[in-house]
Protein backbone atom coordinates (compact mmCIF):
# COMPACT_ATOMS: atom_id res chain seq x y z
CA UNK A 1 0.00 0.00 0.00
CA UNK A 2 1.20 3.52 -0.82
CA UNK A 3 1.14 5.18 2.61
CA UNK A 4 1.26 8.83 1.61
CA UNK A 5 1.15 10.18 5.14
CA UNK A 6 4.10 8.05 6.16
CA UNK A 7 5.98 8.96 2.99
CA UNK A 8 5.46 12.67 3.64
CA UNK A 9 6.80 12.10 7.14
CA UNK A 10 10.01 10.81 5.57
CA UNK A 11 10.70 14.30 4.14
CA UNK A 12 11.37 16.76 6.98
CA UNK A 13 11.21 19.87 4.81
CA UNK A 14 7.59 19.19 3.90
CA UNK A 15 6.47 20.14 7.40
CA UNK A 16 7.96 23.63 7.27
CA UNK A 17 6.11 26.82 6.54
CA UNK A 18 6.88 29.35 3.83
CA UNK A 19 5.56 32.89 4.08
CA UNK A 20 3.45 31.80 7.04
CA UNK A 21 1.76 29.00 5.07
CA UNK A 22 2.42 25.26 4.94
CA UNK A 23 4.89 24.54 2.14
CA UNK A 24 3.29 23.21 -1.05
CA UNK A 25 6.34 22.07 -2.97
CA UNK A 26 5.53 21.73 -6.67
CA UNK A 27 8.98 22.40 -8.11
CA UNK A 28 10.11 18.80 -8.21
CA UNK A 29 11.01 19.04 -11.89
CA UNK A 30 13.78 21.45 -10.93
CA UNK A 31 14.93 19.45 -7.91
CA UNK A 32 13.24 17.10 -5.49
CA UNK A 33 13.33 17.17 -1.69
CA UNK A 34 15.35 14.61 0.26
CA UNK A 35 14.06 11.89 2.60
CA UNK A 36 15.51 11.38 6.06
CA UNK A 37 17.35 8.23 4.95
CA UNK A 38 19.37 10.30 2.48
CA UNK A 39 20.05 13.11 4.97
CA UNK A 40 21.11 10.55 7.59
CA UNK A 41 23.31 8.68 5.10
CA UNK A 42 25.14 11.93 4.31
CA UNK A 43 25.56 12.66 7.99
CA UNK A 44 26.75 9.11 8.69
CA UNK A 45 29.23 9.20 5.81
CA UNK A 46 30.81 12.49 6.90
CA UNK A 47 30.61 11.69 10.62
CA UNK A 48 31.95 8.13 10.60
CA UNK A 49 32.87 6.76 7.20
CA UNK A 50 34.58 9.46 5.18
CA UNK A 51 37.79 9.15 3.26
CA UNK A 52 38.86 9.39 -0.37
CA UNK A 53 37.95 6.40 -2.53
CA UNK A 54 39.97 3.94 -4.63
CA UNK A 55 43.27 5.24 -3.28
CA UNK A 56 44.05 4.14 0.24
CA UNK A 57 44.82 0.83 1.81
CA UNK A 58 43.49 1.98 5.17
CA UNK A 59 40.22 1.01 6.79
CA UNK A 60 38.23 4.19 6.12
CA UNK A 61 39.27 4.42 2.49
CA UNK A 62 38.23 0.84 1.93
CA UNK A 63 34.92 1.46 3.69
CA UNK A 64 34.18 4.61 1.68
CA UNK A 65 35.19 2.81 -1.54
CA UNK A 66 32.89 -0.09 -0.75
CA UNK A 67 29.94 2.23 -0.09
CA UNK A 68 30.66 4.40 -3.13
CA UNK A 69 31.22 1.49 -5.50
CA UNK A 70 28.10 -0.23 -4.19
CA UNK A 71 26.04 2.56 -5.74
CA UNK A 72 27.06 1.46 -9.23
CA UNK A 73 25.18 -1.78 -8.63
CA UNK A 74 22.19 0.07 -7.18
CA UNK A 75 21.98 2.26 -10.28
CA UNK A 76 22.33 -0.78 -12.55
CA UNK A 77 19.42 -2.39 -10.69
CA UNK A 78 17.34 0.81 -10.86
CA UNK A 79 17.84 1.04 -14.63
CA UNK A 80 17.90 -2.73 -15.15
CA UNK A 81 21.30 -2.51 -16.83
CA UNK A 82 22.87 -5.90 -17.55
CA UNK A 83 26.07 -4.98 -15.73
CA UNK A 84 27.23 -2.32 -13.31
CA UNK A 85 30.24 -1.88 -15.61
CA UNK A 86 27.86 -0.01 -17.94
CA UNK A 87 27.31 2.70 -15.34
CA UNK A 88 29.57 5.76 -15.41
CA UNK A 89 29.19 7.77 -12.21
CA UNK A 90 29.18 11.54 -12.57
CA UNK A 91 27.70 14.79 -11.24
CA UNK A 92 24.46 14.60 -13.20
CA UNK A 93 22.88 14.54 -16.62
CA UNK A 94 24.69 17.63 -17.86
CA UNK A 95 28.04 15.96 -17.30
CA UNK A 96 26.81 12.67 -18.74
CA UNK A 97 25.67 14.20 -22.03
CA UNK A 98 28.80 16.35 -22.29
CA UNK A 99 30.84 13.18 -21.84
CA UNK A 100 29.06 11.55 -24.78
CA UNK A 101 29.59 14.69 -26.87
CA UNK A 102 33.33 14.81 -26.14
CA UNK A 103 34.16 11.13 -25.83
CA UNK A 104 31.96 9.48 -28.38
CA UNK A 105 30.62 12.08 -30.83
CA UNK A 106 33.47 14.55 -31.24
CA UNK A 107 36.05 12.06 -32.53
CA UNK A 108 33.69 10.44 -35.04
CA UNK A 109 31.41 13.19 -36.39
CA UNK A 110 32.45 15.32 -39.32
CA UNK A 111 31.18 18.51 -40.94
CA UNK A 112 27.75 17.84 -42.44
CA UNK A 113 26.94 14.94 -40.11
CA UNK A 114 23.66 15.36 -38.25
CA UNK A 115 22.46 14.97 -34.68
CA UNK A 116 18.71 14.55 -34.43
CA UNK A 117 16.94 16.25 -31.52
CA UNK A 118 13.36 16.87 -30.52
CA UNK A 119 12.25 20.45 -30.03
CA UNK A 120 11.46 19.57 -26.39
CA UNK A 121 15.06 19.02 -25.32
CA UNK A 122 16.54 20.63 -22.23
CA UNK A 123 19.59 22.84 -22.86
CA UNK A 124 21.71 20.05 -21.33
CA UNK A 125 20.80 17.99 -24.39
CA UNK A 126 21.24 20.85 -26.84
CA UNK A 127 24.26 22.96 -25.94
CA UNK A 128 26.83 20.09 -25.99
CA UNK A 129 25.70 19.44 -29.58
CA UNK A 130 25.97 23.14 -30.43
CA UNK A 131 29.62 22.84 -29.38
CA UNK A 132 30.04 20.24 -32.13
CA UNK A 133 28.20 22.49 -34.56
CA UNK A 134 30.50 25.41 -33.73
CA UNK A 135 33.74 23.42 -33.67
CA UNK A 136 33.30 20.91 -36.46
CA UNK A 137 30.30 21.84 -38.57
CA UNK A 138 27.89 19.21 -37.25
CA UNK A 139 24.26 19.97 -38.12
CA UNK A 140 21.50 19.95 -35.50
CA UNK A 141 18.27 18.61 -36.99
CA UNK A 142 14.99 19.12 -35.11
CA UNK A 143 11.74 17.19 -34.88
CA UNK A 144 8.72 19.21 -33.73
CA UNK A 145 6.03 18.12 -31.29
CA UNK A 146 2.39 17.99 -32.37
CA UNK A 147 -0.06 20.64 -31.14
CA UNK A 148 -0.95 18.57 -28.06
CA UNK A 149 2.73 18.29 -27.13
CA UNK A 150 3.06 14.65 -28.19
CA UNK A 151 5.98 13.41 -30.24
CA UNK A 152 5.32 10.87 -32.94
CA UNK A 153 8.11 8.27 -32.76
CA UNK A 154 7.72 7.58 -36.47
CA UNK A 155 8.35 11.28 -37.23
CA UNK A 156 11.68 10.93 -35.41
CA UNK A 157 12.56 7.73 -37.26
CA UNK A 158 11.55 9.27 -40.61
CA UNK A 159 13.81 12.26 -39.94
CA UNK A 160 16.87 10.00 -39.67
CA UNK A 161 18.82 10.38 -42.88
CA UNK A 162 22.11 9.02 -44.24
CA UNK A 163 24.02 11.79 -42.47
CA UNK A 164 22.39 11.24 -39.06
CA UNK A 165 24.98 9.92 -36.60
CA UNK A 166 23.07 10.18 -33.33
CA UNK A 167 19.52 10.60 -32.05
CA UNK A 168 19.55 12.48 -28.72
CA UNK A 169 16.13 12.63 -27.17
CA UNK A 170 14.38 13.08 -23.86
CA UNK A 171 12.10 10.36 -22.49
CA UNK A 172 10.03 12.98 -20.69
CA UNK A 173 9.75 16.70 -21.34
CA UNK A 174 10.61 18.80 -18.29
CA UNK A 175 8.15 21.43 -19.54
CA UNK A 176 5.17 19.56 -20.99
CA UNK A 177 5.45 16.24 -19.18
CA UNK A 178 5.17 14.49 -22.57
CA UNK A 179 6.45 10.93 -22.38
CA UNK A 180 8.33 9.85 -25.49
CA UNK A 181 8.28 6.31 -26.86
CA UNK A 182 12.05 5.96 -26.86
CA UNK A 183 11.88 2.19 -27.30
CA UNK A 184 10.21 2.51 -30.73
CA UNK A 185 12.57 5.34 -31.66
CA UNK A 186 15.59 3.24 -30.65
CA UNK A 187 14.42 0.25 -32.66
CA UNK A 188 13.85 2.47 -35.73
CA UNK A 189 17.17 4.27 -35.30
CA UNK A 190 19.10 1.03 -34.83
CA UNK A 191 17.50 -0.38 -37.97
CA UNK A 192 19.18 2.56 -39.74
CA UNK A 193 22.45 1.99 -37.86
CA UNK A 194 22.12 5.10 -35.67
CA UNK A 195 22.75 5.06 -31.89
CA UNK A 196 20.34 6.70 -29.46
CA UNK A 197 21.03 8.80 -26.38
CA UNK A 198 18.10 9.10 -24.00
CA UNK A 199 17.89 11.96 -21.52
CA UNK A 200 16.23 10.23 -18.59
CA UNK A 201 16.51 13.12 -16.13
CA UNK A 202 12.77 13.52 -15.79
CA UNK A 203 11.44 10.12 -16.84
CA UNK A 204 13.40 8.03 -14.34
CA UNK A 205 11.75 10.05 -11.55
CA UNK A 206 8.23 9.19 -12.60
CA UNK A 207 8.24 5.70 -14.14
CA UNK A 208 10.10 2.40 -14.09
CA UNK A 209 13.02 2.42 -16.53
CA UNK A 210 14.52 -0.62 -18.21
CA UNK A 211 17.48 0.26 -20.42
CA UNK A 212 17.70 -3.27 -21.79
CA UNK A 213 14.07 -3.11 -22.86
CA UNK A 214 14.52 0.35 -24.40
CA UNK A 215 17.69 -0.91 -26.07
CA UNK A 216 19.28 2.55 -26.08
CA UNK A 217 22.99 3.29 -26.25
CA UNK A 218 23.15 5.98 -23.57
CA UNK A 219 20.72 6.81 -20.75
CA UNK A 220 21.48 9.79 -18.51
CA UNK A 221 20.06 10.40 -15.03
CA UNK A 222 20.60 13.03 -12.38
CA UNK A 223 20.61 12.38 -8.62
CA UNK A 224 19.02 15.53 -7.26
CA UNK A 225 15.76 14.99 -9.16
CA UNK A 226 15.67 11.40 -7.90
CA UNK A 227 15.45 12.53 -4.25
CA UNK A 228 19.23 12.32 -3.87
CA UNK A 229 21.92 14.97 -3.38
CA UNK A 230 22.86 17.49 -6.06
CA UNK A 231 26.21 16.79 -7.69
CA UNK A 232 25.40 13.10 -8.17
CA UNK A 233 24.31 11.25 -11.27
CA UNK A 234 25.15 8.57 -13.78
CA UNK A 235 24.98 7.58 -17.38
CA UNK A 236 24.33 4.10 -18.67
CA UNK A 237 26.52 3.34 -21.68
CA UNK A 238 26.03 0.24 -23.82
CA UNK A 239 29.26 -1.82 -23.83
CA UNK A 240 29.67 -1.43 -27.61
CA UNK A 241 29.56 2.38 -27.31
CA UNK A 242 31.75 2.30 -24.21
CA UNK A 243 34.42 0.50 -26.25
CA UNK A 244 34.26 3.28 -28.85
CA UNK A 245 34.65 6.15 -26.40
CA UNK A 246 37.80 8.14 -25.84
CA UNK A 247 38.50 9.24 -22.27
CA UNK A 248 36.69 12.41 -21.23
CA UNK A 249 38.42 14.21 -18.36
CA UNK A 250 42.03 13.33 -17.58
CA UNK A 251 43.44 12.92 -14.08
CA UNK A 252 43.69 10.53 -11.19
CA UNK A 253 41.65 7.31 -11.02
CA UNK A 254 41.06 7.03 -14.77
CA UNK A 255 44.55 5.64 -15.40
CA UNK A 256 46.46 2.44 -14.71
CA UNK A 257 49.87 3.90 -15.32
CA UNK A 258 51.39 7.27 -16.21
CA UNK A 259 54.98 7.86 -17.29
CA UNK A 260 56.67 10.92 -18.78
CA UNK A 261 55.94 9.62 -22.26
CA UNK A 262 52.80 7.55 -22.02
CA UNK A 263 49.58 6.80 -20.23
CA UNK A 264 47.67 3.55 -19.86
CA UNK A 265 43.99 4.16 -19.14
CA UNK A 266 41.91 2.32 -16.60
CA UNK A 267 39.25 -0.12 -17.75
CA UNK A 268 35.76 1.26 -18.34
CA UNK A 269 33.75 2.59 -16.60
CA UNK A 270 36.53 4.10 -14.45
CA UNK A 271 38.31 5.24 -17.59
CA UNK A 272 35.62 7.94 -17.73
CA UNK A 273 35.75 9.00 -14.07
CA UNK A 274 38.70 11.31 -13.43
CA UNK A 275 39.64 12.87 -10.11
CA UNK A 276 38.06 12.70 -6.69
CA UNK A 277 34.35 12.14 -7.32
CA UNK A 278 31.31 13.33 -5.38
CA UNK A 279 31.84 10.57 -2.83
CA UNK A 280 29.16 11.39 -0.29
CA UNK A 281 26.75 12.73 -2.90
CA UNK A 282 26.96 9.42 -4.73
CA UNK A 283 26.48 7.42 -1.53
CA UNK A 284 23.38 9.53 -0.80
CA UNK A 285 22.19 8.98 -4.37
CA UNK A 286 22.34 5.22 -3.87
CA UNK A 287 20.27 5.51 -0.70
CA UNK A 288 17.71 7.67 -2.55
CA UNK A 289 17.35 5.05 -5.29
CA UNK A 290 16.95 2.31 -2.69
CA UNK A 291 14.25 4.45 -1.08
CA UNK A 292 12.40 4.82 -4.39
CA UNK A 293 12.73 1.12 -5.14
CA UNK A 294 11.41 0.28 -1.66
CA UNK A 295 8.27 2.28 -2.49
CA UNK A 296 8.14 0.62 -5.90
CA UNK A 297 8.45 2.56 -9.14
CA UNK A 298 5.09 1.16 -10.33
CA UNK A 299 3.46 2.46 -7.15
CA UNK A 300 5.07 5.88 -7.52
CA UNK A 301 3.92 6.02 -11.14
CA UNK A 302 0.35 5.04 -10.15
CA UNK A 303 0.25 7.65 -7.38
CA UNK A 304 1.51 10.36 -9.71
CA UNK A 305 -0.94 9.33 -12.44
CA UNK A 306 -3.70 10.02 -9.90
CA UNK A 307 -2.22 13.46 -9.22
CA UNK A 308 -1.91 14.14 -12.94
CA UNK A 309 -5.53 13.25 -13.63
CA UNK A 310 -6.80 15.24 -10.65
CA UNK A 311 -4.74 18.31 -11.55
CA UNK A 312 -5.67 17.97 -15.24
CA UNK A 313 -9.38 17.98 -14.40
CA UNK A 314 -8.99 21.00 -12.09
CA UNK A 315 -6.99 22.96 -14.66
CA UNK A 316 -9.61 22.17 -17.30
CA UNK A 317 -12.11 24.07 -15.17
CA UNK A 318 -10.04 27.27 -15.33
CA UNK A 319 -10.87 28.71 -18.74
CA UNK A 320 -8.35 31.54 -18.29
CA UNK A 321 -5.46 29.13 -17.86
CA UNK A 322 -3.61 27.85 -20.93
CA UNK A 323 -2.02 24.51 -20.14
CA UNK A 324 0.77 23.69 -22.59
CA UNK A 325 0.95 20.03 -23.56
CA UNK A 326 -1.93 17.60 -23.18
CA UNK A 327 -0.38 14.44 -24.57
CA UNK A 328 -1.99 11.28 -23.25
CA UNK A 329 0.07 9.34 -20.72
CA UNK A 330 2.08 12.44 -19.81
CA UNK A 331 3.90 12.72 -16.49
CA UNK A 332 2.54 14.92 -13.70
CA UNK A 333 4.23 18.06 -15.01
CA UNK A 334 2.08 21.04 -16.04
CA UNK A 335 3.23 24.24 -17.70
CA UNK A 336 0.78 27.05 -18.08
CA UNK A 337 0.26 30.69 -18.86
CA UNK A 338 -2.60 32.89 -17.73
CA UNK A 339 -4.77 34.89 -20.05
CA UNK A 340 -4.22 38.63 -19.73
CA UNK A 341 -0.95 40.37 -19.07
CA UNK A 342 0.29 38.41 -16.06
CA UNK A 343 3.87 37.26 -16.56
CA UNK A 344 4.85 33.80 -15.31
CA UNK A 345 7.19 35.43 -12.77
CA UNK A 346 4.34 37.52 -11.34
CA UNK A 347 2.10 34.46 -11.04
CA UNK A 348 4.79 32.45 -9.27
CA UNK A 349 5.37 35.36 -6.86
CA UNK A 350 1.69 35.36 -5.89
CA UNK A 351 1.77 31.57 -5.48
CA UNK A 352 4.86 31.87 -3.31
CA UNK A 353 2.97 34.19 -0.96
CA UNK A 354 0.61 31.24 -0.43
CA UNK A 355 3.50 28.87 0.25
CA UNK A 356 3.23 27.28 -3.21
CA UNK A 357 6.60 26.71 -4.90
CA UNK A 358 6.49 26.45 -8.70
CA UNK A 359 9.02 27.24 -11.39
CA UNK A 360 8.63 30.17 -13.77
CA UNK A 361 10.73 30.96 -16.82
CA UNK A 362 11.96 29.22 -19.95
CA UNK A 363 12.84 25.99 -18.10
CA UNK A 364 16.13 25.66 -20.01
CA UNK A 365 14.11 24.78 -23.09
CA UNK A 366 14.59 27.72 -25.48
CA UNK A 367 13.66 25.91 -28.71
CA UNK A 368 10.44 24.60 -27.13
CA UNK A 369 9.47 28.08 -25.90
CA UNK A 370 9.98 29.34 -29.44
CA UNK A 371 7.91 26.45 -30.82
CA UNK A 372 5.10 27.20 -28.34
CA UNK A 373 5.29 30.93 -29.07
CA UNK A 374 5.76 31.91 -25.41
CA UNK A 375 8.70 33.48 -23.59
CA UNK A 376 7.98 31.87 -20.23
CA UNK A 377 5.54 29.61 -18.44
CA UNK A 378 4.77 28.62 -14.86
CA UNK A 379 5.40 24.97 -14.14
CA UNK A 380 3.90 22.82 -11.41
CA UNK A 381 5.74 19.50 -11.28
CA UNK A 382 4.66 16.79 -8.89
CA UNK A 383 6.62 14.21 -6.96
CA UNK A 384 6.03 11.03 -5.03
CA UNK A 385 4.98 12.91 -1.87
CA UNK A 386 2.48 15.39 -3.31
CA UNK A 387 -1.22 15.23 -2.45
CA UNK A 388 -4.52 16.15 -4.06
CA UNK A 389 -5.03 18.67 -1.24
CA UNK A 390 -1.90 20.43 -2.45
CA UNK A 391 -3.42 20.64 -5.92
CA UNK A 392 -6.45 22.34 -4.35
CA UNK A 393 -4.09 24.80 -2.66
CA UNK A 394 -2.44 25.49 -6.01
CA UNK A 395 -5.82 26.07 -7.68
CA UNK A 396 -6.91 28.48 -4.91
CA UNK A 397 -3.64 30.40 -5.28
CA UNK A 398 -4.06 30.54 -9.07
CA UNK A 399 -7.58 31.89 -8.67
CA UNK A 400 -6.22 34.58 -6.39
CA UNK A 401 -3.55 35.47 -8.97
CA UNK A 402 -6.19 35.59 -11.68
CA UNK A 403 -8.40 37.89 -9.59
CA UNK A 404 -5.45 40.20 -9.03
CA UNK A 405 -4.32 40.32 -12.65
CA UNK A 406 -7.60 40.02 -14.55
N1 LIG B 1 17.48 17.15 -18.95
C1 LIG B 1 16.28 17.44 -18.47
C2 LIG B 1 15.06 16.94 -19.19
C3 LIG B 1 16.16 18.18 -17.29
O1 LIG B 1 14.94 18.48 -16.81
C4 LIG B 1 17.34 18.61 -16.63
C5 LIG B 1 17.25 19.44 -15.41
O2 LIG B 1 16.37 20.26 -15.27
C6 LIG B 1 18.58 18.27 -17.18
C7 LIG B 1 18.60 17.54 -18.34
C8 LIG B 1 19.85 18.68 -16.54
O3 LIG B 1 20.04 18.05 -15.33
P1 LIG B 1 21.25 18.52 -14.37
O4 LIG B 1 21.15 20.01 -14.26
O5 LIG B 1 20.97 17.83 -13.10
O6 LIG B 1 22.51 18.08 -15.00
Boltz pocket constraint, residues with backbone or C-beta under 6 A from the ligand:
constraints:
  - pocket:
      binder: B
      contacts: [[A, 29], [A, 30], [A, 91], [A, 92], [A, 93], [A, 94], [A, 95], [A, 122], [A, 124], [A, 125], [A, 170], [A, 172], [A, 173], [A, 174], [A, 199], [A, 201], [A, 202], [A, 222], [A, 223], [A, 224], [A, 363], [A, 364]]
      max_distance: 6.0
